[in-house]
């Protein structure tokens, strides 16, 4: 997968999904560059969407809401129990602005479990090894970050900022900010 359009939003292998499931997909040695809501698998995922057992590697670039797997996900009003399950990112994820994560950039009402990031994550603010910005009642559990995480403020090995319940997670990556 190669796509470069710095003005495009909701950019990914799938730009936007509402209620879809992506399962057992690997996107390797890829390059994607967009504006907002950029991810290698999905740029923007709406209610009822889920990503299960997917893997990514390569480079992801954008201005804000950028993730190795998904740029932005909102599962409000959804009955999906686990929205991001057993996904792995090895891509380098970089944003010129805010809200960047190894798995997902911006998340609302999302349960993530068993995810792993080994890619380096860089941006300005709200930068996390797993998720950049979370909103209650997000849950992040049994996730591991091994990548370097670098930003100006609100920088974390698992989450940059938010109100998620974070349990049984491990960060072994260097965090700077």
C-alpha positions, 0 to 999 in steps of 0.5 A, spaced: 500 500 500 502 506 497 498 513 498 501 520 499 496 526 499 497 530 504 490 534 504 486 528 504 482 526 510 480 519 513 485 515 509 487 508 510 486 501 506 479 503 508 478 510 508 471 510 513 467 504 515 461 504 519 459 497 522 464 493 519 469 488 521 476 487 518 479 481 521 486 477 519 489 483 515 496 484 514 499 490 511 506 490 510 512 495 508 507 500 506 507 508 506 501 512 507 501 520 508 494 524 509 492 530 513 487 528 519 484 521 521 490 517 517 491 509 519 494 504 515 488 499 516 482 504 517 482 512 517 476 513 520 471 508 524 464 509 526 460 505 531 460 498 530 466 497 527 472 492 529 479 490 527 481 483 529 488 480 529 491 485 524 498 487 523 501 493 520 508 495 518 511 501 514 510 509 515 504 513 517 504 520 516 499 526 517 497 532 521 492 529 527 489 523 529 494 518 526 495 511 528 498 505 526 492 501 525 486 506 525 486 514 525 480 515 529 475 510 532 468 512 535 464 506 537 458 510 541 451 506 541 455 500 539 454 493 542 461 491 539 465 488 546 472 489 543 473 494 537 481 493 537 483 486 538 490 482 538 492 487 533 500 489 532 503 495 529 510 495 527 510 502 522 513 508 524 507 513 526 509 521 525 504 527 525 506 534 525 500 536 530 496 532 535 493 525 537 498 520 535 498 512 537 501 506 535 495 502 535 489 508 534 490 516 534 483 518 537 478 513 541 471 514 544 467 508 547 473 503 544 475 497 548 482 495 546 485 488 548 491 484 546 495 489 542 502 490 541 506 496 538 513 496 536 513 502 531 516 509 533 511 514 535 512 522 534 508 528 534 506 534 538 501 533 544 497 527 546 502 522 543 501 514 546 505 508 544 498 504 544 493 510 543 494 518 543 487 520 546 482 516 549 475 518 552 471 515 558 469 509 557 475 507 553 478 500 556 485 499 554 488 492 557 493 487 556 497 491 551 504 492 550 508 498 547 516 497 545 516 503 541 519 510 542 514 515 544 516 522 543 512 529 543 512 535 546 506 534 552 501 529 554 506 523 552 505 516 555 508 509 553 501 507 553 496 513 552 498 520 551 491 523 555 485 521 557 480 517 561 480 510 559 481 504 564 488 502 563 489 495 566 495 489 565 499 494 560 506 494 559 511 499 556 518 498 555 519 503 550 523 510 551 518 516 552 520 523 551 516 529 552 
